[in-house]
Amino acid sequence: MDIARSLAGLTALTAVAFGLTGCGGSSESGADVPGAASPASPAASATPALAPADELLAALPDAKTAAHEYASSGACVAVWGVVDAPNKAISTRIFQEVPEVKVSLTMAYLAFGTDDPYVKITVKPAAIGKRMGVGSSWYSIDPAEIDDFADSPFSYNGETDPLGAAMVIEAADDLTRAEVGRFSGTADLSDIAASHPILDEDAIKKLGDKAKAVPIEATVDPAGNLTKLAMKFPAAGKTKAGTCTIAYSGHNRTRPLSAPTAGEVKKATAAVYDLLED
């Protein structure tokens, strides 16, 4: 799944709706992600036996991991959603606001396997959404209408690490364990930025040689789940220092994903497809 395509579609949507180019910015919204019930019961900590990098890779979600939430924030593409690998499903949400005209957009993707996709486009104020030809309903998507469907947010192909934490860990060569569950080191992001799902390739290029040793910090909970991976970008030229944070949470308390009911779904219209394609 190409998360960057989700953002590109949302940017295009903004341009179509308001005739604005180069304004507005994306940020994480406080909208709820499906899930949240009783808190998880942490397992007893075990004495680490693996090398730091191996321990972090082993702490990543896999195909057997129950539904859980994911989110990225800070100096990278901001997205959030739920991965439900056992049920072959994923949700992805991206929020954008255009403060100049006091308008916000949320694009929500929901994919079950490779042939049952949905999208919801929420525009506030709702009157502007109506003017654009989109409502707040879920729309069922015809895969044949989406270019490169298999690599789009509408197709779930078994991803368990949609934010690319493994790529960062594998790019690190000096990870150390400060204490049980806490790790630090540096990672060479110069070779992975172009293919990473949430890193800004241009921003990484501007770091120059600094991109070869970006400080990172990671946290693993007592149950052995990676919960946070932070990349701390140094200042470079006119670009200020910033931190990109990847988070996986909600283990054992996130509800499995389910498709919208028939009454909540409409067939996507030509206006919806036009807005989804660049």
C-alpha positions as CSV (number, residue, x, y, z in Angstrom):
1,M,0.0,0.0,0.0
2,D,1.4,3.4,-1.0
3,I,0.5,5.8,1.7
4,A,2.0,8.7,-0.3
5,R,-0.7,8.1,-2.9
6,S,-3.3,8.8,-0.2
7,L,-1.7,12.1,0.5
8,A,-1.4,13.1,-3.1
9,G,-5.1,12.4,-3.7
10,L,-6.0,14.6,-0.7
11,T,-3.8,17.4,-2.0
12,A,-5.5,17.2,-5.4
13,L,-8.9,17.2,-3.7
14,T,-8.0,20.5,-1.9
15,A,-6.9,22.1,-5.2
16,V,-10.1,21.0,-7.0
17,A,-12.3,22.2,-4.2
18,F,-10.9,25.6,-3.5
19,G,-8.7,26.5,-6.5
20,L,-5.8,26.9,-4.1
21,T,-2.3,25.8,-4.8
22,G,0.5,25.7,-2.3
23,C,-1.7,26.6,0.7
24,G,-2.8,24.5,3.7
25,G,-0.9,21.7,5.4
26,S,-1.5,18.3,6.8
27,S,-1.5,17.4,10.4
28,E,-2.8,14.7,12.6
29,S,-6.5,15.0,13.6
30,G,-8.0,14.0,16.9
31,A,-10.6,11.9,15.1
32,D,-11.2,8.5,16.6
33,V,-9.8,5.4,15.1
34,P,-11.9,2.2,15.4
35,G,-11.2,0.4,18.7
36,A,-10.6,1.1,22.3
37,A,-12.1,-1.1,25.0
38,S,-10.4,-2.4,28.2
39,P,-6.7,-1.8,28.6
40,A,-4.3,-4.6,27.8
41,S,-2.8,-6.7,30.5
42,P,1.0,-6.4,30.1
43,A,3.0,-9.6,30.3
44,A,5.9,-10.0,32.6
45,S,9.1,-8.6,31.2
46,A,11.7,-11.2,30.1
47,T,15.4,-10.6,30.2
48,P,16.5,-9.5,26.7
49,A,18.5,-12.2,24.9
50,L,18.6,-10.8,21.4
51,A,20.8,-8.1,19.8
52,P,19.1,-4.7,20.0
53,A,18.2,-4.6,16.3
54,D,16.9,-8.2,16.3
55,E,14.8,-7.5,19.4
56,L,13.2,-4.5,17.8
57,L,12.4,-6.4,14.6
58,A,10.9,-9.2,16.6
59,A,8.7,-6.6,18.4
60,L,7.0,-5.5,15.2
61,P,3.5,-6.7,14.3
62,D,3.2,-9.8,12.1
63,A,0.4,-11.6,10.3
64,K,-0.9,-13.1,13.6
65,T,-1.0,-9.8,15.5
66,A,-4.5,-8.9,16.5
67,A,-6.1,-5.6,15.4
68,H,-4.1,-2.6,16.6
69,E,-3.7,1.1,15.8
70,Y,-0.9,2.8,14.0
71,A,0.0,6.5,13.6
72,S,2.7,8.8,12.4
73,S,3.2,12.4,13.3
74,G,5.7,15.3,13.3
75,A,8.2,15.8,10.5
76,C,6.7,13.2,8.1
77,V,3.5,12.3,6.5
78,A,0.8,12.2,9.2
79,V,-1.6,9.2,9.0
80,W,-3.4,7.0,11.4
81,G,-5.6,3.9,11.2
82,V,-6.0,0.3,12.2
83,V,-4.2,-2.9,10.9
84,D,-6.2,-6.1,11.2
85,A,-4.0,-8.7,9.6
86,P,-5.9,-11.8,10.8
87,N,-9.0,-10.4,9.0
88,K,-6.9,-9.2,6.0
89,A,-8.1,-5.6,6.5
90,I,-6.6,-2.1,7.0
91,S,-8.0,1.4,7.5
92,T,-6.1,4.6,6.7
93,R,-7.0,8.2,7.6
94,I,-5.3,11.4,6.5
95,F,-6.4,14.8,7.7
96,Q,-5.7,18.2,6.0
97,E,-6.8,21.7,6.8
98,V,-6.8,24.9,4.8
99,P,-6.8,27.6,7.5
100,E,-7.1,30.4,5.0
101,V,-10.7,29.4,4.2
102,K,-11.4,27.5,7.5
103,V,-12.0,24.2,5.8
104,S,-10.8,20.7,6.7
105,L,-10.7,17.5,4.8
106,T,-10.4,13.9,6.1
107,M,-9.9,11.0,3.7
108,A,-10.6,7.6,5.2
109,Y,-9.7,4.4,3.3
110,L,-11.0,1.0,4.3
111,A,-9.7,-2.1,2.5
112,F,-10.7,-5.8,3.0
113,G,-8.3,-8.0,1.0
114,T,-7.8,-7.0,-2.6
115,D,-11.4,-6.7,-3.8
116,D,-13.6,-5.0,-1.2
117,P,-12.6,-1.3,-0.8
118,Y,-14.3,1.8,0.5
119,V,-13.6,5.5,1.0
120,K,-15.2,8.3,3.0
121,I,-14.4,11.9,2.2
122,T,-15.4,14.3,5.0
123,V,-15.4,18.0,4.3
124,K,-16.1,20.6,6.9
125,P,-18.2,22.8,6.4
126,A,-20.4,20.1,4.8
127,A,-21.8,22.7,2.4
128,I,-18.5,22.8,0.6
129,G,-18.5,19.0,0.3
130,K,-21.9,19.1,-1.4
131,R,-20.6,21.7,-3.8
132,M,-17.8,19.3,-4.7
133,G,-20.2,16.4,-5.2
134,V,-19.2,14.3,-2.2
135,G,-21.2,13.5,0.9
136,S,-20.2,12.0,4.2
137,S,-21.2,8.5,3.3
138,W,-18.9,5.5,2.7
139,Y,-18.5,4.9,-1.0
140,S,-17.8,1.5,-2.4
141,I,-15.0,1.5,-4.9
142,D,-14.7,-0.4,-8.2
143,P,-11.1,-1.6,-8.4
144,A,-11.2,-1.3,-12.2
145,E,-11.7,2.5,-11.8
146,I,-8.4,2.9,-9.8
147,D,-5.1,3.2,-11.6
148,D,-2.5,0.8,-10.2
149,F,-5.1,-0.6,-7.8
150,A,-2.8,-3.2,-6.2
151,D,-0.4,-0.4,-4.9
152,S,-3.2,1.9,-3.8
153,P,-4.7,2.5,-0.3
154,F,-7.7,0.5,-1.5
155,S,-5.9,-2.9,-1.6
156,Y,-4.7,-4.8,1.5
157,N,-1.8,-7.1,0.5
158,G,-0.9,-8.3,4.0
159,E,1.2,-5.3,5.2
160,T,1.9,-5.6,8.9
161,D,4.2,-2.6,9.2
162,P,2.5,0.1,7.1
163,L,4.7,2.9,8.5
164,G,8.0,1.3,7.6
165,A,9.5,0.9,11.1
166,A,11.5,-2.2,9.9
167,M,13.2,-0.2,7.2
168,V,14.5,2.3,9.7
169,I,15.6,-0.4,12.1
170,E,17.5,-2.2,9.4
171,A,19.2,1.0,8.4
172,A,20.6,1.4,11.9
173,D,24.1,0.0,12.7
174,D,24.8,1.2,16.2
175,L,21.7,0.5,18.2
176,T,22.1,0.1,21.9
177,R,19.8,-0.9,24.7
178,A,19.7,1.8,27.4
179,E,17.5,-0.3,29.6
180,V,14.9,-3.0,29.1
181,G,12.5,-1.8,26.5
182,R,14.4,1.4,25.5
183,F,16.8,1.7,22.6
184,S,18.7,4.4,20.8
185,G,21.2,4.8,18.0
186,T,21.5,6.3,14.5
187,A,20.1,5.3,11.2
188,D,21.2,6.0,7.6
189,L,18.1,7.3,5.9
190,S,19.7,8.4,2.7
191,D,19.2,5.0,0.9
192,I,15.6,4.3,2.1
193,A,13.9,7.7,1.9
194,A,12.8,7.2,-1.8
195,S,10.9,4.0,-1.0
196,H,9.9,4.7,2.6
197,P,6.1,5.1,3.0
198,I,6.1,8.3,5.2
199,L,9.5,9.9,4.9
200,D,9.9,13.1,2.7
201,E,12.6,12.2,0.2
202,D,13.3,15.9,-0.6
203,A,13.6,16.7,3.1
204,I,16.1,13.8,3.7
205,K,18.2,15.0,0.7
206,K,18.5,18.4,2.2
207,L,20.1,16.9,5.3
208,G,23.1,15.9,3.1
209,D,25.6,13.8,5.0
210,K,23.6,14.3,8.2
211,A,21.0,11.8,6.7
212,K,23.6,9.0,7.1
213,A,23.4,9.2,11.0
214,V,19.9,10.4,12.1
215,P,19.4,9.8,15.8
216,I,16.6,7.4,16.6
217,E,14.9,6.2,19.7
218,A,12.6,3.2,20.1
219,T,10.4,1.8,22.9
220,V,9.1,-1.8,23.4
221,D,6.4,-2.4,25.9
222,P,6.5,-5.2,28.6
223,A,4.4,-7.4,26.3
224,G,7.1,-7.3,23.7
225,N,5.4,-4.9,21.2
226,L,7.2,-2.0,19.5
227,T,5.2,1.0,20.6
228,K,7.3,4.0,19.4
229,L,10.1,4.7,17.0
230,A,11.2,8.3,16.7
231,M,13.6,9.8,14.1
232,K,15.2,13.1,15.2
233,F,16.1,15.1,12.2
234,P,18.8,17.8,12.7
235,A,18.5,21.3,11.4
236,A,19.8,21.7,7.8
237,G,20.0,25.1,6.1
238,K,16.7,26.8,6.4
239,T,15.0,23.6,7.6
240,K,14.4,23.4,11.3
241,A,15.1,20.4,13.4
242,G,12.1,18.0,13.8
243,T,11.0,14.6,14.9
244,C,9.0,12.0,13.0
245,T,7.3,9.5,15.3
246,I,5.9,6.1,14.4
247,A,3.6,4.6,16.9
248,Y,1.8,1.2,17.2
249,S,-0.7,1.0,20.0
250,G,-4.0,-0.5,21.2
251,H,-2.8,-4.1,21.3
252,N,-5.5,-6.4,22.8
253,R,-8.0,-3.5,23.0
254,T,-8.7,-2.5,19.4
255,R,-11.9,-3.8,17.8
256,P,-11.4,-5.8,14.5
257,L,-12.3,-3.9,11.4
258,S,-15.7,-4.5,9.8
259,A,-17.2,-3.3,6.6
260,P,-19.9,-0.5,6.6
261,T,-23.5,-1.7,6.6
262,A,-25.5,-1.6,3.4
263,G,-27.3,1.4,4.6
264,E,-24.1,3.3,5.1
265,V,-22.7,2.7,1.6
266,K,-23.2,4.3,-1.7
267,K,-21.6,3.5,-5.1
268,A,-18.8,5.9,-5.8
269,T,-19.8,8.5,-8.4
270,A,-17.8,10.0,-11.2
271,A,-17.1,13.0,-9.0
272,V,-15.6,10.8,-6.3
273,Y,-13.3,9.0,-8.8
274,D,-12.2,12.3,-10.3
275,L,-11.2,13.5,-6.8
276,L,-9.3,10.3,-6.0
277,E,-7.2,10.3,-9.1
278,D,-4.3,12.8,-9.5
